[in-house]
């Protein structure tokens, strides 16, 4: 099955960074994600309760970012991935988190992929393609 739901460049704000000066104010970050639901699109039909509501996914991402005490974006993307895989029936999840901190670079980003195994556990994998 190669069916995906995508949210691109979801703007979120949170306190992130190692230095106290970085953490004083909330920073804008962008989260892009795509995921495969457990149920095929053909089985979903036109029934929201049979799929994953992307507005609820977006709200969950924002909630994690706002409540996180992470200093590193590597930790924050892990927290986002854990929360989404725990709450939603996703077979596969690809995440990218962008932070705008370096004055001479457009952004710094981290990426993470997760796949639900047959035992209902999730495993992180190295990204194989760009979001």
C-alpha positions in Angstrom: 0.0 0.0 0.0 1.4 3.4 -1.0 -1.2 5.8 0.3 0.0 8.7 2.5 -1.5 11.6 4.4 0.8 14.6 4.5 1.1 17.8 6.6 3.7 20.1 5.2 5.4 22.9 7.1 3.1 23.0 10.1 4.1 26.1 12.0 4.6 25.5 15.7 6.2 27.5 18.5 8.2 26.3 21.5 11.1 26.8 23.7 14.1 24.9 22.3 17.8 25.3 22.5 20.8 24.6 24.7 21.6 28.2 25.7 19.3 30.1 28.1 19.2 33.0 25.6 17.7 30.7 23.0 15.1 29.4 25.5 14.0 32.9 26.7 11.4 33.3 23.9 9.4 30.8 21.9 10.8 30.0 18.6 9.0 29.2 15.3 9.7 25.8 13.9 8.2 23.9 11.0 7.2 20.3 11.2 6.5 18.3 8.1 5.1 14.8 8.4 3.5 12.1 6.3 2.0 8.9 7.5 0.2 5.8 6.4 -3.0 4.9 8.3 -3.7 1.3 9.2 -6.8 1.2 6.9 -6.5 1.6 3.1 -8.3 4.6 1.6 -10.7 2.4 -0.3 -11.8 0.9 3.1 -12.3 4.3 4.7 -14.8 5.4 2.1 -16.1 8.8 3.2 -16.1 8.1 7.0 -13.9 10.3 9.1 -14.0 7.8 12.0 -12.2 5.2 9.9 -9.2 7.3 9.1 -6.8 9.6 11.0 -8.0 13.1 11.4 -5.1 15.3 10.3 -6.4 18.3 12.3 -6.1 16.2 15.4 -2.6 15.1 14.4 -1.6 18.7 13.9 -3.0 19.6 17.4 -1.1 16.8 19.0 2.2 18.0 17.4 1.6 21.5 18.7 0.8 20.1 22.2 4.0 18.1 22.3 6.1 21.1 21.2 4.5 23.4 23.7 4.9 21.0 26.6 8.4 19.7 25.8 11.3 20.5 28.0 13.8 19.3 25.3 16.9 21.3 24.6 17.8 19.6 21.4 15.7 19.2 18.3 16.8 15.6 18.1 15.0 15.0 21.4 11.9 17.0 20.3 11.4 15.1 17.1 11.7 11.9 19.1 9.0 13.1 21.5 6.7 14.0 18.6 7.2 10.7 16.9 6.6 8.7 20.1 3.4 10.7 20.8 1.9 10.3 17.4 2.7 6.6 17.1 1.2 6.0 20.6 -2.0 7.9 19.9 -2.8 7.1 16.3 -3.0 3.9 14.2 -0.2 4.8 11.9 1.7 2.0 10.1 4.5 4.3 9.1 5.5 7.9 10.0 8.1 10.2 8.5 8.9 13.5 10.3 11.1 16.5 9.6 11.6 19.3 12.1 13.1 22.6 11.0 14.6 25.3 13.3 15.7 28.7 12.1 18.7 29.5 14.3 21.8 29.9 12.2 22.1 33.4 10.6 23.9 32.1 7.5 21.6 29.1 6.8 17.9 28.9 5.8 17.3 26.3 8.5 18.7 23.3 10.5 16.6 20.2 10.3 16.4 16.7 11.8 14.4 13.8 10.3 13.0 10.6 11.7 11.1 7.6 10.3 9.1 5.1 12.3 7.3 2.0 11.3 4.9 -0.1 13.4 6.1 -3.7 13.6 3.8 -6.7 13.7 4.1 -6.8 17.5 2.5 -3.3 17.8 5.9 -1.8 18.7 7.4 1.0 16.8 11.0 1.2 15.6 12.9 4.2 14.4 14.7 3.9 11.0 17.1 6.1 9.1 15.3 8.3 6.6 15.5 6.9 3.0 14.0 9.8 1.2 13.4 13.5 1.7 10.0 14.7 2.9 
